């Protein structure tokens, strides 16, 4: 599945969830998950964290997909 990012600071997870408010932290990444894998808005956005390799930490939203030509 290929989805376009609406902003350079947004990301997609491996199961299709759309992440905005993406921030780099010292121990990994954090962001707000606003869409499910089918592109439908979540009734309640979920806040999630990932480690430095993009692996999910204690949530079901999935691992981050690396962007091409990115320094992240």
Secondary structure as GFF3:
##gff-version 3
##sequence-region A 1 72
A	DSSP	beta_strand	11	12	.	.	.	ID=ss1
A	DSSP	beta_strand	18	25	.	.	.	ID=ss2
A	DSSP	beta_strand	28	35	.	.	.	ID=ss3
A	DSSP	beta_strand	41	50	.	.	.	ID=ss4
A	DSSP	beta_strand	56	57	.	.	.	ID=ss5
###
